[in-house]
Amino acid sequence: MRGVAFFSGGKDSIFAVMKARENNIPVDYLLFNTHSFPTPNPHEINNQLVGSIARLVGVPLKVLHLEAGREYASLVKLFSDLDIGVVVIGNINVRDQIEWYERLCLEAGVALYAPLWSGDGRSSLSILIDELKSGVKAMICGIMKSVLPAQFLGRVIDYDLAESLADLIDPCGEGGEYHTIVLEAPLMSGRVIIEEFSKIEYGDRVMLKVEKFRAECKK
């Protein structure tokens, strides 16, 4: 049985792959989706960085563009073409999101593995702490200005920041309050070093666009 993990290069998608490996769930491919939404996405504008992170993970990255109204059809075809038997996701507590993936997997005839899912917002802080304890190092690459001050953008999450986030929002950002780029994790063969970036503002969103980075192998 082959497995595919939805992958953004963010902390929860990396941690879900780590959990899958710990529990002998196959991850033969990482799947990065692009969209036609008018609002810029902090992961899509950094797609080259996402590709570099995937190479450090050492799992082939598939990129699939999803057109509105044809998301299921495109994904079901991809799963069939790749002979996928299980789909791995990093969702935690948003019911609409898990139900979307459940319907997708039912239609595709594949199993769904959601190792971080609890359905309970109170679990988000404990999951974020577990990610930190595991060695996942992630930088905030996008924020929703209405809920997070601008100074959170570009910060690397540590234990103090995790507590600060928990005082303001869902600490894992499950409501889209913020997004992350993983710089380092145990399953990566090296780390990402960001050297230059610019800021993009779009409505309530502020995002980092990484202009220059390098991947450094572990010694």
FIKOLZA-1660 file (N, C-alpha, C; in steps of 0.1 Angstrom, whole numbers, plus 5000, padded with zeros to 4 digits):
% residues 219
   i   px   py   pz ch aa at
   1 5008 4988 5000  A  M  N
   1 5000 5000 5000  A  M CA
   1 5009 5012 5000  A  M  C
   2 5005 5022 4991  A  R  N
   2 5013 5034 4991  A  R CA
   2 5005 5045 4998  A  R  C
   3 5013 5055 5003  A  G  N
   3 5006 5066 5010  A  G CA
   3 5011 5079 5005  A  G  C
   4 5002 5089 5006  A  V  N
   4 5005 5103 5003  A  V CA
   4 5002 5112 5014  A  V  C
   5 5010 5122 5017  A  A  N
   5 5007 5132 5027  A  A CA
   5 5005 5145 5022  A  A  C
   6 4994 5152 5025  A  F  N
   6 4992 5166 5021  A  F CA
   6 5003 5174 5028  A  F  C
   7 5010 5182 5020  A  F  N
   7 5022 5189 5025  A  F CA
   7 5023 5203 5021  A  F  C
   8 5025 5212 5031  A  S  N
   8 5026 5226 5028  A  S CA
   8 5040 5232 5031  A  S  C
   9 5049 5223 5038  A  G  N
   9 5061 5228 5043  A  G CA
   9 5060 5234 5057  A  G  C
  10 5047 5234 5062  A  G  N
  10 5045 5240 5076  A  G CA
  10 5046 5229 5086  A  G  C
  11 5046 5234 5099  A  K  N
  11 5049 5225 5110  A  K CA
  11 5039 5213 5112  A  K  C
  12 5026 5215 5110  A  D  N
  12 5017 5204 5112  A  D CA
  12 5018 5193 5101  A  D  C
  13 5021 5198 5089  A  S  N
  13 5023 5187 5078  A  S CA
  13 5035 5179 5080  A  S  C
  14 5046 5186 5085  A  I  N
  14 5058 5178 5088  A  I CA
  14 5056 5169 5100  A  I  C
  15 5049 5174 5110  A  F  N
  15 5047 5166 5122  A  F CA
  15 5038 5154 5119  A  F  C
  16 5029 5155 5110  A  A  N
  16 5020 5144 5107  A  A CA
  16 5028 5133 5100  A  A  C
  17 5037 5137 5091  A  V  N
  17 5046 5128 5084  A  V CA
  17 5055 5120 5094  A  V  C
  18 5060 5128 5104  A  M  N
  18 5068 5121 5115  A  M CA
  18 5059 5111 5122  A  M  C
  19 5047 5114 5126  A  K  N
  19 5038 5105 5133  A  K CA
  19 5035 5093 5124  A  K  C
  20 5033 5095 5111  A  A  N
  20 5030 5084 5102  A  A CA
  20 5042 5074 5102  A  A  C
  21 5054 5079 5101  A  R  N
  21 5065 5070 5101  A  R CA
  21 5067 5063 5114  A  R  C
  22 5064 5070 5125  A  E  N
  22 5065 5063 5138  A  E CA
  22 5055 5051 5139  A  E  C
  23 5044 5053 5132  A  N  N
  23 5033 5042 5133  A  N CA
  23 5033 5034 5121  A  N  C
  24 5044 5033 5113  A  N  N
  24 5045 5025 5101  A  N CA
  24 5034 5027 5091  A  N  C
  25 5030 5040 5090  A  I  N
  25 5020 5044 5079  A  I CA
  25 5029 5048 5067  A  I  C
  26 5027 5043 5055  A  P  N
  26 5036 5046 5044  A  P CA
  26 5034 5061 5039  A  P  C
  27 5045 5067 5037  A  V  N
  27 5044 5081 5030  A  V CA
  27 5054 5080 5018  A  V  C
  28 5048 5077 5007  A  D  N
  28 5056 5075 4995  A  D CA
  28 5057 5088 4987  A  D  C
  29 5048 5097 4989  A  Y  N
  29 5047 5110 4982  A  Y CA
  29 5043 5121 4992  A  Y  C
  30 5048 5133 4989  A  L  N
  30 5042 5145 4995  A  L CA
  30 5034 5152 4985  A  L  C
  31 5023 5158 4989  A  L  N
  31 5014 5164 4979  A  L CA
  31 5012 5179 4983  A  L  C
  32 5017 5188 4973  A  F  N
  32 5016 5202 4975  A  F CA
  32 5005 5207 4965  A  F  C
  33 4995 5213 4970  A  N  N
  33 4984 5218 4961  A  N CA
  33 4985 5233 4959  A  N  C
  34 4983 5237 4947  A  T  N
  34 4982 5251 4943  A  T CA
  34 4967 5254 4939  A  T  C
  35 4963 5266 4940  A  H  N
  35 4949 5270 4938  A  H CA
  35 4948 5282 4929  A  H  C
  36 4936 5285 4925  A  S  N
  36 4933 5297 4917  A  S CA
  36 4927 5309 4926  A  S  C
  37 4928 5308 4939  A  F  N
  37 4922 5318 4947  A  F CA
  37 4929 5331 4945  A  F  C
  38 4921 5342 4946  A  P  N
  38 4927 5355 4944  A  P CA
  38 4936 5360 4955  A  P  C
  39 4933 5354 4967  A  T  N
  39 4942 5358 4979  A  T CA
  39 4955 5350 4979  A  T  C
  40 4966 5357 4979  A  P  N
  40 4979 5350 4980  A  P CA
  40 4980 5340 4991  A  P  C
  41 4987 5329 4989  A  N  N
  41 4989 5319 5000  A  N CA
  41 5003 5319 5004  A  N  C
  42 5006 5320 5017  A  P  N
  42 5020 5321 5021  A  P CA
  42 5029 5309 5017  A  P  C
  43 5022 5297 5015  A  H  N
  43 5030 5286 5010  A  H CA
  43 5032 5286 4995  A  H  C
  44 5022 5290 4988  A  E  N
  44 5023 5290 4973  A  E CA
  44 5033 5301 4969  A  E  C
  45 5034 5312 4975  A  I  N
  45 5043 5322 4971  A  I CA
  45 5058 5318 4975  A  I  C
  46 5059 5308 4983  A  N  N
  46 5072 5303 4986  A  N CA
  46 5074 5288 4981  A  N  C
  47 5068 5286 4969  A  N  N
  47 5068 5272 4965  A  N CA
  47 5082 5266 4963  A  N  C
  48 5092 5274 4959  A  Q  N
  48 5106 5269 4957  A  Q CA
  48 5111 5264 4971  A  Q  C
  49 5108 5272 4981  A  L  N
  49 5112 5268 4995  A  L CA
  49 5106 5255 4999  A  L  C
  50 5093 5254 4996  A  V  N
  50 5085 5241 4999  A  V CA
  50 5092 5229 4992  A  V  C
  51 5096 5231 4980  A  G  N
  51 5103 5220 4973  A  G CA
  51 5116 5217 4979  A  G  C
  52 5123 5227 4984  A  S  N
  52 5136 5224 4991  A  S CA
  52 5134 5216 5004  A  S  C
  53 5124 5220 5011  A  I  N
  53 5120 5213 5024  A  I CA
  53 5117 5198 5021  A  I  C
  54 5109 5196 5010  A  A  N
  54 5106 5182 5006  A  A CA
  54 5118 5174 5003  A  A  C
  55 5127 5180 4996  A  R  N
  55 5140 5173 4992  A  R CA
  55 5148 5169 5005  A  R  C
  56 5147 5178 5015  A  L  N
  56 5154 5175 5027  A  L CA
  56 5147 5164 5035  A  L  C
  57 5134 5163 5033  A  V  N
  57 5126 5152 5039  A  V CA
  57 5129 5139 5032  A  V  C
  58 5132 5140 5019  A  G  N
  58 5136 5128 5011  A  G CA
  58 5125 5120 5006  A  G  C
  59 5113 5127 5004  A  V  N
  59 5102 5120 4998  A  V CA
  59 5098 5128 4986  A  V  C
  60 5095 5121 4974  A  P  N
  60 5091 5128 4962  A  P CA
  60 5079 5137 4964  A  P  C
  61 5080 5149 4959  A  L  N
  61 5069 5159 4960  A  L CA
  61 5061 5160 4947  A  L  C
  62 5048 5158 4948  A  K  N
  62 5039 5160 4937  A  K CA
  62 5032 5173 4939  A  K  C
  63 5031 5181 4928  A  V  N
  63 5024 5194 4928  A  V CA
  63 5012 5192 4920  A  V  C
  64 5000 5196 4925  A  L  N
  64 4988 5194 4918  A  L CA
  64 4980 5207 4919  A  L  C
  65 4976 5213 4908  A  H  N
  65 4968 5225 4908  A  H CA
  65 4953 5221 4909  A  H  C
  66 4946 5227 4918  A  L  N
  66 4932 5224 4920  A  L CA
  66 4924 5236 4915  A  L  C
  67 4915 5232 4906  A  E  N
  67 4905 5242 4901  A  E CA
  67 4893 5242 4910  A  E  C
  68 4887 5253 4912  A  A  N
  68 4875 5254 4920  A  A CA
  68 4864 5245 4914  A  A  C
  69 4858 5237 4922  A  G  N
  69 4847 5228 4918  A  G CA
  69 4852 5214 4913  A  G  C
  70 4865 5213 4910  A  R  N
  70 4870 5201 4905  A  R CA
  70 4881 5195 4914  A  R  C
  71 4881 5199 4927  A  E  N
  71 4891 5195 4936  A  E CA
  71 4891 5180 4938  A  E  C
  72 4879 5174 4941  A  Y  N
  72 4878 5160 4944  A  Y CA
  72 4882 5152 4932  A  Y  C
  73 4877 5156 4920  A  A  N
  73 4880 5148 4908  A  A CA
  73 4895 5148 4905  A  A  C
  74 4901 5159 4907  A  S  N
  74 4916 5159 4904  A  S CA
  74 4924 5151 4914  A  S  C
  75 4920 5151 4927  A  L  N
  75 4926 5144 4937  A  L CA
  75 4924 5129 4936  A  L  C
  76 4911 5125 4933  A  V  N
  76 4908 5111 4931  A  V CA
  76 4916 5105 4920  A  V  C
  77 4917 5112 4909  A  K  N
  77 4925 5107 4898  A  K CA
  77 4939 5106 4901  A  K  C
  78 4945 5115 4908  A  L  N
  78 4959 5114 4913  A  L CA
  78 4961 5102 4922  A  L  C
  79 4952 5100 4931  A  F  N
  79 4953 5089 4940  A  F CA
  79 4953 5076 4932  A  F  C
  80 4944 5075 4922  A  S  N
  80 4943 5063 4914  A  S CA
  80 4956 5061 4906  A  S  C
  81 4961 5072 4900  A  D  N
  81 4973 5071 4892  A  D CA
  81 4985 5066 4900  A  D  C
  82 4986 5070 4913  A  L  N
  82 4997 5067 4921  A  L CA
  82 4995 5054 4929  A  L  C
  83 4983 5048 4928  A  D  N
  83 4980 5036 4935  A  D CA
  83 4980 5039 4950  A  D  C
  84 4974 5050 4955  A  I  N
  84 4974 5054 4969  A  I CA
  84 4964 5046 4977  A  I  C
  85 4968 5042 4989  A  G  N
  85 4959 5034 4997  A  G CA
  85 4956 5042 5010  A  G  C
  86 4964 5052 5014  A  V  N
  86 4962 5059 5026  A  V CA
  86 4967 5074 5024  A  V  C
  87 4959 5083 5030  A  V  N
  87 4962 5097 5029  A  V CA
  87 4965 5102 5043  A  V  C
  88 4976 5110 5044  A  V  N
  88 4980 5115 5057  A  V CA
  88 4977 5130 5057  A  V  C
  89 4971 5135 5068  A  I  N
  89 4969 5150 5069  A  I CA
  89 4973 5154 5083  A  I  C
  90 4975 5167 5084  A  G  N
  90 4980 5173 5097  A  G CA
  90 4969 5181 5104  A  G  C
  91 4957 5179 5101  A  N  N
  91 4946 5187 5107  A  N CA
  91 4944 5184 5121  A  N  C
  92 4939 5193 5129  A  I  N
  92 4939 5191 5144  A  I CA
  92 4924 5192 5150  A  I  C
  93 4917 5203 5147  A  N  N
  93 4904 5204 5154  A  N CA
  93 4893 5211 5146  A  N  C
  94 4895 5214 5133  A  V  N
  94 4884 5221 5126  A  V CA
  94 4875 5211 5119  A  V  C
  95 4863 5210 5124  A  R  N
  95 4854 5199 5119  A  R CA
  95 4852 5199 5104  A  R  C
  96 4849 5211 5099  A  D  N
  96 4847 5212 5084  A  D CA
  96 4858 5207 5076  A  D  C
  97 4871 5209 5081  A  Q  N
  97 4882 5204 5074  A  Q CA
  97 4883 5189 5074  A  Q  C
  98 4881 5183 5085  A  I  N
  98 4883 5168 5086  A  I CA
  98 4871 5162 5078  A  I  C
  99 4860 5168 5078  A  E  N
  99 4849 5162 5070  A  E CA
  99 4851 5163 5055  A  E  C
 100 4858 5173 5051  A  W  N
 100 4862 5175 5037  A  W CA
 100 4871 5163 5033  A  W  C
 101 4881 5160 5041  A  Y  N
 101 4890 5149 5038  A  Y CA
 101 4883 5136 5039  A  Y  C
 102 4874 5134 5048  A  E  N
 102 4867 5122 5050  A  E CA
 102 4859 5119 5037  A  E  C
 103 4852 5129 5032  A  R  N
 103 4844 5127 5020  A  R CA
 103 4853 5124 5008  A  R  C
 104 4865 5131 5007  A  L  N
 104 4874 5128 4996  A  L CA
 104 4879 5114 4997  A  L  C
 105 4883 5109 5008  A  C  N
 105 4889 5096 5009  A  C CA
 105 4878 5085 5007  A  C  C
 106 4866 5088 5011  A  L  N
 106 4855 5079 5008  A  L CA
 106 4852 5078 4993  A  L  C
 107 4852 5089 4987  A  E  N
 107 4850 5089 4972  A  E CA
 107 4862 5082 4965  A  E  C
 108 4874 5084 4970  A  A  N
 108 4886 5078 4964  A  A CA
 108 4888 5063 4968  A  A  C
 109 4881 5059 4978  A  G  N
 109 4883 5045 4983  A  G CA
 109 4896 5043 4990  A  G  C
 110 4901 5053 4997  A  V  N
 110 4914 5052 5004  A  V CA
 110 4911 5055 5019  A  V  C
 111 4921 5051 5027  A  A  N
 111 4920 5053 5041  A  A CA
 111 4925 5067 5045  A  A  C
 112 4921 5073 5055  A  L  N
 112 4925 5086 5060  A  L CA
 112 4932 5084 5073  A  L  C
 113 4944 5090 5074  A  Y  N
 113 4952 5089 5087  A  Y CA
 113 4955 5103 5091  A  Y  C
 114 4949 5107 5103  A  A  N
 114 4950 5121 5108  A  A CA
 114 4956 5120 5122  A  A  C
 115 4969 5118 5123  A  P  N
 115 4975 5116 5137  A  P CA
 115 4974 5127 5146  A  P  C
 116 4971 5139 5142  A  L  N
 116 4970 5151 5151  A  L CA
 116 4956 5154 5155  A  L  C
 117 4947 5147 5148  A  W  N
 117 4933 5151 5150  A  W CA
 117 4928 5148 5164  A  W  C
 118 4921 5157 5170  A  S  N
 118 4914 5155 5183  A  S CA
 118 4900 5160 5183  A  S  C
 119 4897 5170 5174  A  G  N
 119 4884 5177 5174  A  G CA
 119 4882 5186 5186  A  G  C
 120 4892 5188 5194  A  D  N
 120 4891 5197 5206  A  D CA
 120 4902 5207 5205  A  D  C
 121 4897 5220 5205  A  G  N
 121 4907 5231 5204  A  G CA
 121 4916 5232 5216  A  G  C
 122 4912 5226 5227  A  R  N
 122 4921 5227 5239  A  R CA
 122 4934 5218 5237  A  R  C
 123 4934 5210 5227  A  S  N
 123 4945 5201 5224  A  S CA
 123 4956 5208 5216  A  S  C
 124 4953 5220 5210  A  S  N
 124 4963 5226 5202  A  S CA
 124 4976 5230 5208  A  S  C
 125 4975 5235 5220  A  L  N
 125 4987 5239 5227  A  L CA
 125 4996 5227 5230  A  L  C
 126 4990 5216 5234  A  S  N
 126 4998 5204 5237  A  S CA
 126 5004 5198 5225  A  S  C
 127 4997 5199 5213  A  I  N
 127 5003 5195 5201  A  I CA
 127 5015 5204 5197  A  I  C
 128 5013 5217 5198  A  L  N
 128 5024 5226 5195  A  L CA
 128 5036 5223 5204  A  L  C
 129 5034 5221 5217  A  I  N
 129 5045 5217 5226  A  I CA
 129 5052 5204 5221  A  I  C
 130 5043 5194 5217  A  D  N
 130 5049 5182 5213  A  D CA
 130 5058 5184 5200  A  D  C
 131 5053 5193 5191  A  E  N
 131 5061 5196 5180  A  E CA
 131 5075 5202 5183  A  E  C
 132 5075 5211 5193  A  L  N
 132 5087 5217 5197  A  L CA
 132 5096 5207 5204  A  L  C
 133 5090 5198 5213  A  K  N
 133 5098 5188 5219  A  K CA
 133 5104 5178 5209  A  K  C
 134 5097 5176 5198  A  S  N
 134 5102 5166 5188  A  S CA
 134 5114 5172 5180  A  S  C
 135 5116 5185 5181  A  G  N
 135 5127 5191 5173  A  G CA
 135 5122 5198 5161  A  G  C
 136 5109 5200 5159  A  V  N
 136 5104 5208 5148  A  V CA
 136 5107 5223 5150  A  V  C
 137 5114 5229 5141  A  K  N
 137 5117 5244 5143  A  K CA
 137 5110 5251 5131  A  K  C
 138 5101 5260 5134  A  A  N
 138 5092 5266 5124  A  A CA
 138 5092 5281 5126  A  A  C
 139 5091 5288 5115  A  M  N
 139 5090 5303 5115  A  M CA
 139 5077 5307 5110  A  M  C
 140 5071 5317 5116  A  I  N
 140 5058 5322 5112  A  I CA
 140 5060 5330 5099  A  I  C
 141 5053 5326 5088  A  C  N
 141 5055 5332 5075  A  C CA
 141 5043 5339 5070  A  C  C
 142 5032 5339 5078  A  G  N
 142 5020 5346 5074  A  G CA
 142 5011 5348 5087  A  G  C
 143 5005 5360 5088  A  I  N
 143 4996 5362 5099  A  I CA
 143 4983 5369 5094  A  I  C
 144 4973 5368 5103  A  M  N
 144 4961 5375 5101  A  M CA
 144 4962 5387 5110  A  M  C
 145 4963 5399 5105  A  K  N
 145 4965 5411 5113  A  K CA
 145 4955 5414 5123  A  K  C
 146 4943 5410 5120  A  S  N
 146 4932 5413 5130  A  S CA
 146 4933 5405 5143  A  S  C
 147 4941 5395 5143  A  V  N
 147 4942 5387 5155  A  V CA
 147 4956 5386 5161  A  V  C
 148 4966 5389 5152  A  L  N
 148 4980 5388 5157  A  L CA
 148 4987 5401 5154  A  L  C
 149 4995 5406 5163  A  P  N
 149 5003 5418 5161  A  P CA
 149 5014 5415 5150  A  P  C
 150 5018 5425 5143  A  A  N
 150 5027 5424 5132  A  A CA
 150 5041 5418 5136  A  A  C
 151 5044 5420 5149  A  Q  N
 151 5057 5415 5153  A  Q CA
 151 5058 5400 5154  A  Q  C
 152 5047 5393 5153  A  F  N
 152 5048 5379 5153  A  F CA
 152 5053 5373 5140  A  F  C
 153 5052 5381 5129  A  L  N
 153 5057 5377 5116  A  L CA
 153 5072 5375 5116  A  L  C
 154 5077 5364 5111  A  G  N
 154 5091 5361 5110  A  G CA
 154 5097 5355 5122  A  G  C
 155 5089 5353 5133  A  R  N
 155 5095 5348 5145  A  R CA
 155 5095 5333 5145  A  R  C
 156 5105 5327 5150  A  V  N
 156 5106 5312 5152  A  V CA
 156 5099 5308 5164  A  V  C
 157 5091 5298 5163  A  I  N
 157 5082 5294 5175  A  I CA
 157 5091 5287 5185  A  I  C
 158 5090 5292 5197  A  D  N
 158 5097 5285 5209  A  D CA
 158 5086 5284 5220  A  D  C
 159 5090 5279 5231  A  Y  N
 159 5080 5276 5242  A  Y CA
 159 5073 5289 5247  A  Y  C
 160 5081 5300 5248  A  D  N
 160 5075 5312 5252  A  D CA
 160 5065 5318 5242  A  D  C
 161 5069 5317 5229  A  L  N
 161 5060 5321 5219  A  L CA
 161 5047 5313 5218  A  L  C
 162 5049 5300 5221  A  A  N
 162 5037 5291 5221  A  A CA
 162 5027 5295 5231  A  A  C
 163 5032 5299 5243  A  E  N
 163 5023 5303 5254  A  E CA
 163 5016 5317 5250  A  E  C
 164 5024 5326 5244  A  S  N
 164 5018 5338 5239  A  S CA
 164 5007 5336 5229  A  S  C
 165 5010 5327 5220  A  L  N
 165 5000 5324 5209  A  L CA
 165 4987 5319 5216  A  L  C
 166 4989 5310 5226  A  A  N
 166 4977 5304 5233  A  A CA
 166 4968 5314 5240  A  A  C
 167 4974 5326 5244  A  D  N
 167 4967 5336 5250  A  D CA
 167 4958 5344 5240  A  D  C
 168 4962 5343 5227  A  L  N
 168 4955 5352 5217  A  L CA
 168 4946 5344 5208  A  L  C
 169 4950 5332 5204  A  I  N
 169 4943 5325 5193  A  I CA
 169 4944 5310 5196  A  I  C
 170 4939 5302 5186  A  D  N
 170 4942 5287 5186  A  D CA
 170 4958 5287 5184  A  D  C
 171 4965 5281 5193  A  P  N
 171 4980 5282 5193  A  P CA
 171 4986 5275 5181  A  P  C
 172 4979 5266 5174  A  C  N
 172 4984 5260 5162  A  C CA
 172 4980 5267 5150  A  C  C
 173 4972 5277 5151  A  G  N
 173 4967 5285 5140  A  G CA
 173 4957 5277 5131  A  G  C
 174 4949 5269 5138  A  E  N
 174 4939 5261 5130  A  E CA
 174 4928 5269 5123  A  E  C
 175 4926 5281 5127  A  G  N
 175 4917 5290 5121  A  G CA
 175 4923 5299 5110  A  G  C
 176 4935 5295 5106  A  G  N
 176 4942 5303 5096  A  G CA
 176 4948 5316 5102  A  G  C
 177 4949 5317 5115  A  E  N
 177 4955 5329 5121  A  E CA
 177 4969 5331 5118  A  E  C
 178 4976 5320 5116  A  Y  N
 178 4990 5322 5111  A  Y CA
 178 4995 5309 5104  A  Y  C
 179 5005 5310 5096  A  H  N
 179 5011 5299 5088  A  H CA
 179 5026 5298 5091  A  H  C
 180 5032 5287 5089  A  T  N
 180 5046 5285 5092  A  T CA
 180 5054 5279 5081  A  T  C
 181 5067 5281 5081  A  I  N
 181 5076 5274 5072  A  I CA
 181 5086 5266 5082  A  I  C
 182 5088 5253 5079  A  V  N
 182 5097 5246 5088  A  V CA
 182 5111 5248 5083  A  V  C
 183 5119 5251 5093  A  L  N
 183 5134 5253 5090  A  L CA
 183 5142 5241 5093  A  L  C
 184 5137 5233 5103  A  E  N
 184 5145 5222 5107  A  E CA
 184 5136 5212 5114  A  E  C
 185 5138 5199 5112  A  A  N
 185 5130 5188 5118  A  A CA
 185 5138 5175 5118  A  A  C
 186 5135 5166 5127  A  P  N
 186 5143 5154 5128  A  P CA
 186 5143 5146 5115  A  P  C
 187 5132 5146 5107  A  L  N
 187 5132 5137 5095  A  L CA
 187 5138 5144 5083  A  L  C
 188 5143 5157 5085  A  M  N
 188 5150 5164 5074  A  M CA
 188 5165 5161 5075  A  M  C
 189 5171 5160 5063  A  S  N
 189 5185 5157 5062  A  S CA
 189 5194 5169 5064  A  S  C
 190 5188 5180 5066  A  G  N
 190 5195 5193 5068  A  G CA
 190 5185 5203 5073  A  G  C
 191 5189 5216 5072  A  R  N
 191 5181 5227 5076  A  R CA
 191 5180 5238 5065  A  R  C
 192 5170 5246 5067  A  V  N
 192 5168 5257 5057  A  V CA
 192 5172 5270 5064  A  V  C
 193 5180 5278 5058  A  I  N
 193 5185 5291 5063  A  I CA
 193 5179 5302 5054  A  I  C
 194 5171 5310 5059  A  I  N
 194 5165 5321 5052  A  I CA
 194 5174 5333 5053  A  I  C
 195 5178 5338 5041  A  E  N
 195 5188 5349 5041  A  E CA
 195 5181 5363 5037  A  E  C
 196 5171 5363 5029  A  E  N
 196 5164 5375 5025  A  E CA
 196 5150 5373 5023  A  E  C
 197 5141 5382 5027  A  F  N
 197 5127 5381 5024  A  F CA
 197 5121 5395 5023  A  F  C
 198 5109 5395 5017  A  S  N
 198 5101 5407 5016  A  S CA
 198 5088 5405 5022  A  S  C
 199 5079 5415 5024  A  K  N
 199 5066 5413 5029  A  K CA
 199 5056 5416 5019  A  K  C
 200 5045 5408 5019  A  I  N
 200 5034 5411 5010  A  I CA
 200 5021 5413 5019  A  I  C
 201 5014 5423 5017  A  E  N
 201 5002 5426 5024  A  E CA
 201 4990 5425 5014  A  E  C
 202 4980 5417 5019  A  Y  N
 202 4968 5416 5011  A  Y CA
 202 4956 5415 5020  A  Y  C
 203 4948 5426 5021  A  G  N
 203 4937 5427 5030  A  G CA
 203 4942 5425 5045  A  G  C
 204 4937 5415 5051  A  D  N
 204 4940 5412 5065  A  D CA
 204 4953 5404 5067  A  D  C
 205 4958 5400 5056  A  R  N
 205 4970 5391 5056  A  R CA
 205 4983 5398 5054  A  R  C
 206 4993 5394 5061  A  V  N
 206 5007 5398 5059  A  V CA
 206 5015 5386 5058  A  V  C
 207 5023 5385 5047  A  M  N
 207 5031 5372 5044  A  M CA
 207 5045 5376 5041  A  M  C
 208 5054 5366 5044  A  L  N
 208 5068 5367 5040  A  L CA
 208 5070 5360 5027  A  L  C
 209 5076 5367 5018  A  K  N
 209 5081 5361 5005  A  K CA
 209 5096 5359 5006  A  K  C
 210 5100 5347 5007  A  V  N
 210 5114 5344 5008  A  V CA
 210 5121 5346 4995  A  V  C
 211 5130 5356 4995  A  E  N
 211 5137 5359 4982  A  E CA
 211 5150 5351 4981  A  E  C
 212 5156 5348 4992  A  K  N
 212 5169 5340 4991  A  K CA
 212 5170 5331 5003  A  K  C
 213 5174 5319 5000  A  F  N
 213 5176 5309 5011  A  F CA
 213 5186 5299 5007  A  F  C
 214 5190 5291 5016  A  R  N
 214 5199 5280 5013  A  R CA
 214 5196 5268 5022  A  R  C
 215 5199 5256 5017  A  A  N
 215 5197 5244 5024  A  A CA
 215 5211 5239 5029  A  A  C
 216 5212 5236 5041  A  E  N
 216 5225 5232 5047  A  E CA
 216 5223 5218 5052  A  E  C
 217 5231 5209 5048  A  C  N
 217 5231 5195 5052  A  C CA
 217 5236 5193 5066  A  C  C
 218 5230 5183 5073  A  K  N
 218 5235 5180 5087  A  K CA
 218 5249 5175 5087  A  K  C
 219 5256 5179 5097  A  K  N
 219 5270 5174 5097  A  K CA
 219 5271 5161 5106  A  K  C
% end
